[in-house]
Amino acid sequence: MTLPTQLMLDSSAPLGCLAGQSLRFFEPFLDAVLDPVGVREFAGFLEKRGAVEYIAKRREAMSSEC
């Protein structure tokens, strides 16, 4: 399961900023079912350059620990 996850993260890295902006757009709807502060923080994190690469590296480190 790690290979498909790695491929998905690598291919979606250029779209990280777009994902953050999409979360901002859907924020009013997501606030009804999710933690509003968490949604804002995650959207801000995704908008930063290198965020998706950071997630991929952390996932790889966590999978190598097991």
PDB file with SEQRES, HELIX, SHEET and CRYST1 records, atoms N, CA, C and O in Angstrom:
SEQRES   1 A   66  MET THR LEU PRO THR GLN LEU MET LEU ASP SER SER ALA          
SEQRES   2 A   66  PRO LEU GLY CYS LEU ALA GLY GLN SER LEU ARG PHE PHE          
SEQRES   3 A   66  GLU PRO PHE LEU ASP ALA VAL LEU ASP PRO VAL GLY VAL          
SEQRES   4 A   66  ARG GLU PHE ALA GLY PHE LEU GLU LYS ARG GLY ALA VAL          
SEQRES   5 A   66  GLU TYR ILE ALA LYS ARG ARG GLU ALA MET SER SER GLU          
SEQRES   6 A   66  CYS                                                          
HELIX    1 AA1 THR A    2  SER A   12  1                                  11    
HELIX    2 AA2 ALA A   13  LEU A   15  5                                   3    
HELIX    3 AA3 GLY A   16  PHE A   25  1                                  10    
HELIX    4 AA4 GLU A   27  LEU A   30  1                                   4    
HELIX    5 AA5 PRO A   36  GLU A   47  1                                  12    
HELIX    6 AA6 ALA A   51  GLU A   65  1                                  15    
CRYST1    1.000    1.000    1.000  90.00  90.00  90.00 P 1           1          
ATOM      1  N   MET A   1       0.821  -1.204   0.000  1.00  0.00           N  
ATOM      2  CA  MET A   1       0.000   0.000   0.000  1.00  0.00           C  
ATOM      3  C   MET A   1       0.865   1.267   0.000  1.00  0.00           C  
ATOM      4  O   MET A   1       0.376   2.355  -0.303  1.00  0.00           O  
ATOM      5  N   THR A   2       2.125   1.121   0.335  1.00  0.00           N  
ATOM      6  CA  THR A   2       2.971   2.308   0.386  1.00  0.00           C  
ATOM      7  C   THR A   2       3.324   2.829  -1.001  1.00  0.00           C  
ATOM      8  O   THR A   2       3.447   4.040  -1.188  1.00  0.00           O  
ATOM      9  N   LEU A   3       3.487   1.943  -1.970  1.00  0.00           N  
ATOM     10  CA  LEU A   3       3.835   2.393  -3.327  1.00  0.00           C  
ATOM     11  C   LEU A   3       2.719   3.233  -3.954  1.00  0.00           C  
ATOM     12  O   LEU A   3       3.015   4.295  -4.502  1.00  0.00           O  
ATOM     13  N   PRO A   4       1.457   2.813  -3.901  1.00  0.00           N  
ATOM     14  CA  PRO A   4       0.405   3.679  -4.459  1.00  0.00           C  
ATOM     15  C   PRO A   4       0.307   5.030  -3.746  1.00  0.00           C  
ATOM     16  O   PRO A   4       0.038   6.056  -4.371  1.00  0.00           O  
ATOM     17  N   THR A   5       0.526   5.013  -2.442  1.00  0.00           N  
ATOM     18  CA  THR A   5       0.483   6.273  -1.695  1.00  0.00           C  
ATOM     19  C   THR A   5       1.611   7.187  -2.125  1.00  0.00           C  
ATOM     20  O   THR A   5       1.407   8.385  -2.321  1.00  0.00           O  
ATOM     21  N   GLN A   6       2.807   6.623  -2.273  1.00  0.00           N  
ATOM     22  CA  GLN A   6       3.957   7.424  -2.698  1.00  0.00           C  
ATOM     23  C   GLN A   6       3.749   7.989  -4.106  1.00  0.00           C  
ATOM     24  O   GLN A   6       4.062   9.151  -4.362  1.00  0.00           O  
ATOM     25  N   LEU A   7       3.225   7.175  -5.009  1.00  0.00           N  
ATOM     26  CA  LEU A   7       2.961   7.651  -6.362  1.00  0.00           C  
ATOM     27  C   LEU A   7       1.926   8.770  -6.375  1.00  0.00           C  
ATOM     28  O   LEU A   7       2.067   9.747  -7.110  1.00  0.00           O  
ATOM     29  N   MET A   8       0.887   8.623  -5.559  1.00  0.00           N  
ATOM     30  CA  MET A   8      -0.147   9.658  -5.492  1.00  0.00           C  
ATOM     31  C   MET A   8       0.427  10.964  -4.955  1.00  0.00           C  
ATOM     32  O   MET A   8       0.139  12.032  -5.495  1.00  0.00           O  
ATOM     33  N   LEU A   9       1.236  10.894  -3.897  1.00  0.00           N  
ATOM     34  CA  LEU A   9       1.822  12.106  -3.337  1.00  0.00           C  
ATOM     35  C   LEU A   9       2.796  12.756  -4.309  1.00  0.00           C  
ATOM     36  O   LEU A   9       2.809  13.978  -4.451  1.00  0.00           O  
ATOM     37  N   ASP A  10       3.616  11.944  -4.981  1.00  0.00           N  
ATOM     38  CA  ASP A  10       4.573  12.504  -5.938  1.00  0.00           C  
ATOM     39  C   ASP A  10       3.880  13.167  -7.121  1.00  0.00           C  
ATOM     40  O   ASP A  10       4.325  14.210  -7.599  1.00  0.00           O  
ATOM     41  N   SER A  11       2.807  12.574  -7.589  1.00  0.00           N  
ATOM     42  CA  SER A  11       2.127  13.152  -8.750  1.00  0.00           C  
ATOM     43  C   SER A  11       1.275  14.365  -8.391  1.00  0.00           C  
ATOM     44  O   SER A  11       0.989  15.194  -9.255  1.00  0.00           O  
ATOM     45  N   SER A  12       0.872  14.479  -7.146  1.00  0.00           N  
ATOM     46  CA  SER A  12       0.028  15.609  -6.754  1.00  0.00           C  
ATOM     47  C   SER A  12       0.813  16.754  -6.130  1.00  0.00           C  
ATOM     48  O   SER A  12       0.215  17.746  -5.715  1.00  0.00           O  
ATOM     49  N   ALA A  13       2.116  16.647  -6.052  1.00  0.00           N  
ATOM     50  CA  ALA A  13       2.925  17.696  -5.429  1.00  0.00           C  
ATOM     51  C   ALA A  13       2.721  19.071  -6.069  1.00  0.00           C  
ATOM     52  O   ALA A  13       2.608  20.055  -5.337  1.00  0.00           O  
ATOM     53  N   PRO A  14       2.668  19.185  -7.397  1.00  0.00           N  
ATOM     54  CA  PRO A  14       2.467  20.520  -7.982  1.00  0.00           C  
ATOM     55  C   PRO A  14       1.088  21.113  -7.693  1.00  0.00           C  
ATOM     56  O   PRO A  14       0.891  22.317  -7.854  1.00  0.00           O  
ATOM     57  N   LEU A  15       0.144  20.294  -7.274  1.00  0.00           N  
ATOM     58  CA  LEU A  15      -1.217  20.767  -7.031  1.00  0.00           C  
ATOM     59  C   LEU A  15      -1.487  21.097  -5.561  1.00  0.00           C  
ATOM     60  O   LEU A  15      -2.635  21.323  -5.178  1.00  0.00           O  
ATOM     61  N   GLY A  16      -0.447  21.126  -4.749  1.00  0.00           N  
ATOM     62  CA  GLY A  16      -0.623  21.389  -3.324  1.00  0.00           C  
ATOM     63  C   GLY A  16      -1.266  22.739  -3.044  1.00  0.00           C  
ATOM     64  O   GLY A  16      -2.154  22.843  -2.198  1.00  0.00           O  
ATOM     65  N   CYS A  17      -0.829  23.756  -3.738  1.00  0.00           N  
ATOM     66  CA  CYS A  17      -1.400  25.091  -3.542  1.00  0.00           C  
ATOM     67  C   CYS A  17      -2.863  25.124  -3.958  1.00  0.00           C  
ATOM     68  O   CYS A  17      -3.691  25.757  -3.303  1.00  0.00           O  
ATOM     69  N   LEU A  18      -3.172  24.441  -5.046  1.00  0.00           N  
ATOM     70  CA  LEU A  18      -4.559  24.368  -5.507  1.00  0.00           C  
ATOM     71  C   LEU A  18      -5.438  23.652  -4.479  1.00  0.00           C  
ATOM     72  O   LEU A  18      -6.583  24.045  -4.254  1.00  0.00           O  
ATOM     73  N   ALA A  19      -4.902  22.610  -3.861  1.00  0.00           N  
ATOM     74  CA  ALA A  19      -5.652  21.894  -2.824  1.00  0.00           C  
ATOM     75  C   ALA A  19      -5.921  22.798  -1.630  1.00  0.00           C  
ATOM     76  O   ALA A  19      -7.007  22.759  -1.052  1.00  0.00           O  
ATOM     77  N   GLY A  20      -4.942  23.608  -1.259  1.00  0.00           N  
ATOM     78  CA  GLY A  20      -5.139  24.555  -0.160  1.00  0.00           C  
ATOM     79  C   GLY A  20      -6.205  25.592  -0.485  1.00  0.00           C  
ATOM     80  O   GLY A  20      -7.034  25.936   0.358  1.00  0.00           O  
ATOM     81  N   GLN A  21      -6.170  26.083  -1.715  1.00  0.00           N  
ATOM     82  CA  GLN A  21      -7.177  27.061  -2.131  1.00  0.00           C  
ATOM     83  C   GLN A  21      -8.563  26.427  -2.193  1.00  0.00           C  
ATOM     84  O   GLN A  21      -9.555  27.079  -1.867  1.00  0.00           O  
ATOM     85  N   SER A  22      -8.642  25.168  -2.607  1.00  0.00           N  
ATOM     86  CA  SER A  22      -9.928  24.470  -2.639  1.00  0.00           C  
ATOM     87  C   SER A  22     -10.491  24.306  -1.235  1.00  0.00           C  
ATOM     88  O   SER A  22     -11.693  24.456  -1.016  1.00  0.00           O  
ATOM     89  N   LEU A  23      -9.612  23.996  -0.286  1.00  0.00           N  
ATOM     90  CA  LEU A  23     -10.071  23.896   1.104  1.00  0.00           C  
ATOM     91  C   LEU A  23     -10.603  25.240   1.595  1.00  0.00           C  
ATOM     92  O   LEU A  23     -11.602  25.293   2.312  1.00  0.00           O  
ATOM     93  N   ARG A  24      -9.941  26.314   1.212  1.00  0.00           N  
ATOM     94  CA  ARG A  24     -10.428  27.648   1.592  1.00  0.00           C  
ATOM     95  C   ARG A  24     -11.814  27.920   0.992  1.00  0.00           C  
ATOM     96  O   ARG A  24     -12.676  28.506   1.648  1.00  0.00           O  
ATOM     97  N   PHE A  25     -12.018  27.493  -0.248  1.00  0.00           N  
ATOM     98  CA  PHE A  25     -13.301  27.710  -0.909  1.00  0.00           C  
ATOM     99  C   PHE A  25     -14.414  26.926  -0.223  1.00  0.00           C  
ATOM    100  O   PHE A  25     -15.509  27.450  -0.016  1.00  0.00           O  
ATOM    101  N   PHE A  26     -14.136  25.666   0.132  1.00  0.00           N  
ATOM    102  CA  PHE A  26     -15.148  24.810   0.752  1.00  0.00           C  
ATOM    103  C   PHE A  26     -15.177  24.923   2.275  1.00  0.00           C  
ATOM    104  O   PHE A  26     -15.892  24.173   2.939  1.00  0.00           O  
ATOM    105  N   GLU A  27     -14.415  25.844   2.823  1.00  0.00           N  
ATOM    106  CA  GLU A  27     -14.327  26.001   4.274  1.00  0.00           C  
ATOM    107  C   GLU A  27     -15.678  26.190   4.959  1.00  0.00           C  
ATOM    108  O   GLU A  27     -15.896  25.576   6.004  1.00  0.00           O  
ATOM    109  N   PRO A  28     -16.594  26.996   4.437  1.00  0.00           N  
ATOM    110  CA  PRO A  28     -17.884  27.137   5.123  1.00  0.00           C  
ATOM    111  C   PRO A  28     -18.651  25.821   5.252  1.00  0.00           C  
ATOM    112  O   PRO A  28     -19.344  25.593   6.244  1.00  0.00           O  
ATOM    113  N   PHE A  29     -18.521  24.963   4.248  1.00  0.00           N  
ATOM    114  CA  PHE A  29     -19.210  23.675   4.300  1.00  0.00           C  
ATOM    115  C   PHE A  29     -18.472  22.690   5.203  1.00  0.00           C  
ATOM    116  O   PHE A  29     -19.095  21.924   5.937  1.00  0.00           O  
ATOM    117  N   LEU A  30     -17.148  22.716   5.143  1.00  0.00           N  
ATOM    118  CA  LEU A  30     -16.360  21.794   5.952  1.00  0.00           C  
ATOM    119  C   LEU A  30     -16.432  22.128   7.440  1.00  0.00           C  
ATOM    120  O   LEU A  30     -16.307  21.243   8.286  1.00  0.00           O  
ATOM    121  N   ASP A  31     -16.633  23.407   7.756  1.00  0.00           N  
ATOM    122  CA  ASP A  31     -16.721  23.809   9.161  1.00  0.00           C  
ATOM    123  C   ASP A  31     -17.899  23.159   9.869  1.00  0.00           C  
ATOM    124  O   ASP A  31     -17.888  23.007  11.090  1.00  0.00           O  
ATOM    125  N   ALA A  32     -18.912  22.776   9.106  1.00  0.00           N  
ATOM    126  CA  ALA A  32     -20.092  22.149   9.712  1.00  0.00           C  
ATOM    127  C   ALA A  32     -19.794  20.737  10.202  1.00  0.00           C  
ATOM    128  O   ALA A  32     -20.431  20.268  11.145  1.00  0.00           O  
ATOM    129  N   VAL A  33     -18.837  20.052   9.577  1.00  0.00           N  
ATOM    130  CA  VAL A  33     -18.563  18.669   9.948  1.00  0.00           C  
ATOM    131  C   VAL A  33     -17.157  18.447  10.513  1.00  0.00           C  
ATOM    132  O   VAL A  33     -16.907  17.420  11.145  1.00  0.00           O  
ATOM    133  N   LEU A  34     -16.242  19.386  10.298  1.00  0.00           N  
ATOM    134  CA  LEU A  34     -14.873  19.253  10.781  1.00  0.00           C  
ATOM    135  C   LEU A  34     -14.522  20.415  11.693  1.00  0.00           C  
ATOM    136  O   LEU A  34     -15.262  21.393  11.792  1.00  0.00           O  
ATOM    137  N   ASP A  35     -13.391  20.293  12.352  1.00  0.00           N  
ATOM    138  CA  ASP A  35     -12.890  21.353  13.224  1.00  0.00           C  
ATOM    139  C   ASP A  35     -12.490  22.565  12.371  1.00  0.00           C  
ATOM    140  O   ASP A  35     -11.598  22.446  11.531  1.00  0.00           O  
ATOM    141  N   PRO A  36     -13.120  23.713  12.565  1.00  0.00           N  
ATOM    142  CA  PRO A  36     -12.829  24.882  11.718  1.00  0.00           C  
ATOM    143  C   PRO A  36     -11.371  25.334  11.797  1.00  0.00           C  
ATOM    144  O   PRO A  36     -10.781  25.708  10.783  1.00  0.00           O  
ATOM    145  N   VAL A  37     -10.796  25.301  12.982  1.00  0.00           N  
ATOM    146  CA  VAL A  37      -9.398  25.724  13.135  1.00  0.00           C  
ATOM    147  C   VAL A  37      -8.476  24.750  12.407  1.00  0.00           C  
ATOM    148  O   VAL A  37      -7.517  25.172  11.762  1.00  0.00           O  
ATOM    149  N   GLY A  38      -8.753  23.471  12.503  1.00  0.00           N  
ATOM    150  CA  GLY A  38      -7.938  22.467  11.823  1.00  0.00           C  
ATOM    151  C   GLY A  38      -7.994  22.603  10.321  1.00  0.00           C  
ATOM    152  O   GLY A  38      -6.981  22.439   9.642  1.00  0.00           O  
ATOM    153  N   VAL A  39      -9.176  22.904   9.793  1.00  0.00           N  
ATOM    154  CA  VAL A  39      -9.321  23.080   8.342  1.00  0.00           C  
ATOM    155  C   VAL A  39      -8.501  24.281   7.876  1.00  0.00           C  
ATOM    156  O   VAL A  39      -7.816  24.207   6.855  1.00  0.00           O  
ATOM    157  N   ARG A  40      -8.568  25.389   8.621  1.00  0.00           N  
ATOM    158  CA  ARG A  40      -7.803  26.588   8.245  1.00  0.00           C  
ATOM    159  C   ARG A  40      -6.305  26.332   8.317  1.00  0.00           C  
ATOM    160  O   ARG A  40      -5.558  26.738   7.426  1.00  0.00           O  
ATOM    161  N   GLU A  41      -5.864  25.657   9.379  1.00  0.00           N  
ATOM    162  CA  GLU A  41      -4.434  25.382   9.529  1.00  0.00           C  
ATOM    163  C   GLU A  41      -3.927  24.441   8.436  1.00  0.00           C  
ATOM    164  O   GLU A  41      -2.840  24.646   7.897  1.00  0.00           O  
ATOM    165  N   PHE A  42      -4.711  23.410   8.107  1.00  0.00           N  
ATOM    166  CA  PHE A  42      -4.290  22.475   7.072  1.00  0.00           C  
ATOM    167  C   PHE A  42      -4.271  23.151   5.704  1.00  0.00           C  
ATOM    168  O   PHE A  42      -3.377  22.891   4.899  1.00  0.00           O  
ATOM    169  N   ALA A  43      -5.245  24.014   5.434  1.00  0.00           N  
ATOM    170  CA  ALA A  43      -5.263  24.749   4.162  1.00  0.00           C  
ATOM    171  C   ALA A  43      -4.036  25.655   4.073  1.00  0.00           C  
ATOM    172  O   ALA A  43      -3.400  25.731   3.021  1.00  0.00           O  
ATOM    173  N   GLY A  44      -3.702  26.331   5.148  1.00  0.00           N  
ATOM    174  CA  GLY A  44      -2.504  27.176   5.162  1.00  0.00           C  
ATOM    175  C   GLY A  44      -1.230  26.374   4.971  1.00  0.00           C  
ATOM    176  O   GLY A  44      -0.301  26.821   4.298  1.00  0.00           O  
ATOM    177  N   PHE A  45      -1.186  25.182   5.567  1.00  0.00           N  
ATOM    178  CA  PHE A  45      -0.032  24.306   5.407  1.00  0.00           C  
ATOM    179  C   PHE A  45       0.120  23.857   3.962  1.00  0.00           C  
ATOM    180  O   PHE A  45       1.227  23.877   3.423  1.00  0.00           O  
ATOM    181  N   LEU A  46      -0.977  23.452   3.326  1.00  0.00           N  
ATOM    182  CA  LEU A  46      -0.915  22.983   1.936  1.00  0.00           C  
ATOM    183  C   LEU A  46      -0.524  24.087   0.967  1.00  0.00           C  
ATOM    184  O   LEU A  46       0.056  23.808  -0.082  1.00  0.00           O  
ATOM    185  N   GLU A  47      -0.832  25.331   1.298  1.00  0.00           N  
ATOM    186  CA  GLU A  47      -0.504  26.440   0.405  1.00  0.00           C  
ATOM    187  C   GLU A  47       0.986  26.755   0.390  1.00  0.00           C  
ATOM    188  O   GLU A  47       1.458  27.448  -0.512  1.00  0.00           O  
ATOM    189  N   LYS A  48       1.730  26.262   1.367  1.00  0.00           N  
ATOM    190  CA  LYS A  48       3.164  26.522   1.412  1.00  0.00           C  
ATOM    191  C   LYS A  48       3.905  25.589   0.472  1.00  0.00           C  
ATOM    192  O   LYS A  48       3.543  24.423   0.310  1.00  0.00           O  
ATOM    193  N   ARG A  49       4.947  26.121  -0.141  1.00  0.00           N  
ATOM    194  CA  ARG A  49       5.760  25.329  -1.064  1.00  0.00           C  
ATOM    195  C   ARG A  49       6.484  24.226  -0.281  1.00  0.00           C  
ATOM    196  O   ARG A  49       7.076  24.477   0.769  1.00  0.00           O  
ATOM    197  N   GLY A  50       6.423  23.020  -0.807  1.00  0.00           N  
ATOM    198  CA  GLY A  50       7.106  21.892  -0.182  1.00  0.00           C  
ATOM    199  C   GLY A  50       6.272  21.125   0.827  1.00  0.00           C  
ATOM    200  O   GLY A  50       6.773  20.190   1.451  1.00  0.00           O  
ATOM    201  N   ALA A  51       5.026  21.492   1.000  1.00  0.00           N  
ATOM    202  CA  ALA A  51       4.185  20.823   1.993  1.00  0.00           C  
ATOM    203  C   ALA A  51       3.902  19.371   1.617  1.00  0.00           C  
ATOM    204  O   ALA A  51       3.958  18.487   2.471  1.00  0.00           O  
ATOM    205  N   VAL A  52       3.602  19.126   0.359  1.00  0.00           N  
ATOM    206  CA  VAL A  52       3.295  17.757  -0.073  1.00  0.00           C  
ATOM    207  C   VAL A  52       4.549  16.891   0.009  1.00  0.00           C  
ATOM    208  O   VAL A  52       4.470  15.719   0.377  1.00  0.00           O  
ATOM    209  N   GLU A  53       5.698  17.459  -0.329  1.00  0.00           N  
ATOM    210  CA  GLU A  53       6.946  16.714  -0.204  1.00  0.00           C  
ATOM    211  C   GLU A  53       7.225  16.378   1.258  1.00  0.00           C  
ATOM    212  O   GLU A  53       7.720  15.293   1.562  1.00  0.00           O  
ATOM    213  N   TYR A  54       6.911  17.295   2.155  1.00  0.00           N  
ATOM    214  CA  TYR A  54       7.085  17.041   3.584  1.00  0.00           C  
ATOM    215  C   TYR A  54       6.200  15.877   4.036  1.00  0.00           C  
ATOM    216  O   TYR A  54       6.646  15.007   4.784  1.00  0.00           O  
ATOM    217  N   ILE A  55       4.955  15.865   3.582  1.00  0.00           N  
ATOM    218  CA  ILE A  55       4.041  14.773   3.934  1.00  0.00           C  
ATOM    219  C   ILE A  55       4.594  13.450   3.409  1.00  0.00           C  
ATOM    220  O   ILE A  55       4.545  12.437   4.107  1.00  0.00           O  
ATOM    221  N   ALA A  56       5.119  13.453   2.187  1.00  0.00           N  
ATOM    222  CA  ALA A  56       5.665  12.225   1.607  1.00  0.00           C  
ATOM    223  C   ALA A  56       6.875  11.727   2.400  1.00  0.00           C  
ATOM    224  O   ALA A  56       7.011  10.526   2.637  1.00  0.00           O  
ATOM    225  N   LYS A  57       7.745  12.637   2.807  1.00  0.00           N  
ATOM    226  CA  LYS A  57       8.917  12.244   3.586  1.00  0.00           C  
ATOM    227  C   LYS A  57       8.517  11.717   4.961  1.00  0.00           C  
ATOM    228  O   LYS A  57       9.091  10.739   5.442  1.00  0.00           O  
ATOM    229  N   ARG A  58       7.548  12.351   5.589  1.00  0.00           N  
ATOM    230  CA  ARG A  58       7.090  11.886   6.911  1.00  0.00           C  
ATOM    231  C   ARG A  58       6.435  10.516   6.798  1.00  0.00           C  
ATOM    232  O   ARG A  58       6.634   9.664   7.663  1.00  0.00           O  
ATOM    233  N   ARG A  59       5.657  10.293   5.744  1.00  0.00           N  
ATOM    234  CA  ARG A  59       5.017   8.993   5.559  1.00  0.00           C  
ATOM    235  C   ARG A  59       6.064   7.915   5.335  1.00  0.00           C  
ATOM    236  O   ARG A  59       5.945   6.806   5.857  1.00  0.00           O  
ATOM    237  N   GLU A  60       7.085   8.241   4.563  1.00  0.00           N  
ATOM    238  CA  GLU A  60       8.158   7.288   4.306  1.00  0.00           C  
ATOM    239  C   GLU A  60       8.929   6.968   5.591  1.00  0.00           C  
ATOM    240  O   GLU A  60       9.274   5.813   5.839  1.00  0.00           O  
ATOM    241  N   ALA A  61       9.194   7.981   6.396  1.00  0.00           N  
ATOM    242  CA  ALA A  61       9.894   7.754   7.658  1.00  0.00           C  
ATOM    243  C   ALA A  61       9.062   6.905   8.616  1.00  0.00           C  
ATOM    244  O   ALA A  61       9.590   6.035   9.308  1.00  0.00           O  
ATOM    245  N   MET A  62       7.771   7.164   8.648  1.00  0.00           N  
ATOM    246  CA  MET A  62       6.908   6.389   9.541  1.00  0.00           C  
ATOM    247  C   MET A  62       6.781   4.944   9.066  1.00  0.00           C  
ATOM    248  O   MET A  62       6.706   4.035   9.892  1.00  0.00           O  
ATOM    249  N   SER A  63       6.755   4.714   7.767  1.00  0.00           N  
ATOM    250  CA  SER A  63       6.636   3.347   7.275  1.00  0.00           C  
ATOM    251  C   SER A  63       7.934   2.574   7.475  1.00  0.00           C  
ATOM    252  O   SER A  63       7.895   1.355   7.638  1.00  0.00           O  
ATOM    253  N   SER A  64       9.087   3.252   7.467  1.00  0.00           N  
ATOM    254  CA  SER A  64      10.350   2.567   7.680  1.00  0.00           C  
ATOM    255  C   SER A  64      10.568   2.217   9.154  1.00  0.00           C  
ATOM    256  O   SER A  64      11.349   1.317   9.467  1.00  0.00           O  
ATOM    257  N   GLU A  65       9.884   2.921  10.058  1.00  0.00           N  
ATOM    258  CA  GLU A  65      10.001   2.624  11.487  1.00  0.00           C  
ATOM    259  C   GLU A  65       9.299   1.332  11.856  1.00  0.00           C  
ATOM    260  O   GLU A  65       9.691   0.669  12.816  1.00  0.00           O  
ATOM    261  N   CYS A  66       8.279   0.969  11.118  1.00  0.00           N  
ATOM    262  CA  CYS A  66       7.498  -0.232  11.455  1.00  0.00           C  
ATOM    263  C   CYS A  66       8.170  -1.498  11.045  1.00  0.00           C  
ATOM    264  O   CYS A  66       7.630  -2.583  11.264  1.00  0.00           O  
TER     265      CYS A  66                                                      
END                                                                             
